[in-house]
Amino acid sequence: MAKGHELRKKPPVADVGAGHCSKAAEMTTEIAKLVLAPLDRDIDSPSDYISHRIHLFEKLKGEYDNEVASKRHKTINVHLPDYGRSIAETSWETTPADIARYLGTQKLVKKIVVARVDGELWDLERPLEGSCRLEFLKFNTPEGKTTFSKSSTHVLGQAAELKFGCLLCLSAVAEDSFFYEVGRTSSNGTNTIIGSGDWKSLEEIAEQIITAKQKFERLVVSKENLLEMFKHNKYKLHLISSNIADGASATVYRCGPFIDLCVGPHMRDTGKIGILEIEERFPPGSLWHAEMDSVYRIYGISTPKEEFLEDYNKMRPQDPEMSPQRSVSEETELHTEHTDETILNLETPTCARPDRNSRSSVLGMQFRFEPS
């Protein structure tokens, strides 16, 4: 270990039992109350499936933490090309965030959005698994901006889920914005009607999620457990059943009571977002198959907190014609893993964003496996 480098001492991981899971389920309502408390209006209570989802996530996360704790923690060499040096660290313990705090000032650490490990984007709080080349990416990089937008997307998804009690479909990041597709049928079987009058309340919920600084947690989950985790959501079941092979796994991310399939990575917490605004809501369209009901596509835009603003302003299009309403490309990914550790990316083909005045249906998504 490098001289003078003191890593955080992490508390021992407790065994996972029924009491632990029960506590997690009970916490769901408390989290939702915390997020929604300041709103002076009626909002649908979080559905049972949110409690079920968190209950299973907590159980699996506890098992994963116990597995990591049991791994052999060995000395690894971390090469830092931007600093022209290498340092000795500990596998399955040291995170990029640990090293960033060791190397830089607090101001510099705040500007880092995501890490890159041997060419792969990596969550700042995800432990390093072996010797590697480590780079830190700020908001003024394409990867940093995309990571920021992905995290903003999950805030939008959580706000929509808490507001409408709806079933979420796909999400994606576009050049200057992001979207979530929301099922027209809510979790209790009623129709979800979304209009411009809902935008303000969605933004207020998003603001509270941001203020709560909910941390993002990554977890690799088997197909079997994914089917159980999302058994209340027919759209997620369609994605999982159709595109994840038996014996494979996929990544999910959690922030607060919200959990969704996502390739990641994400920022450390929602507090890095400054403002999230609902840009527009497209009319419903068909999802994959005609027999499945149609969805709403809600677009959002977000700006970063003060520490990112300088980088953000440098990256903003200066041409007024290049507004978020213009046609941009978009991509949705699902990170899957086979038991033989072959990692695959599942993505939609690039497609043009529909015109804001279009009444056409949402484009059908065609999926394929590609080696990463």
Helices and strands as residue ranges (DSSP letters): H 18-36, H 48-70, E 75-80, E 85-90, H 96-103, H 106-111, E 112-117, E 120-122, E 132-138, H 142-164, E 166-174, E 178-186, G 196-198, H 199-211, E 217-222, H 223-229, H 234-243, E 248-255, E 258-261, G 270-272, E 273-285, E 295-304, H 306-315, E 329-331, E 333-338, E 343-347, E 351-352, E 368-371
